[in-house]
């Protein structure tokens, strides 16, 4: 299906985004988070976010090679 890829920047951007997404397992995600509301399972997860700056840098390079 369709995908929307974003690069977020800011103080504690990784932690803040992961907080919005919720736990990887939608059944364990806090109420109101994206995964709790829209996730079906760990495998059928509605959203992905980097877990660290290093991972984000790799993933940004993958989706946006012009930023390498």
Secondary structure, 3 states (H helix, E strand, C coil): CCCCCCCCCCCCHHHHHHHHHCCCCHHHCCCCCHHHHHCCCCCCCCCCCCCCHHHHHHHHHHHCHHHC
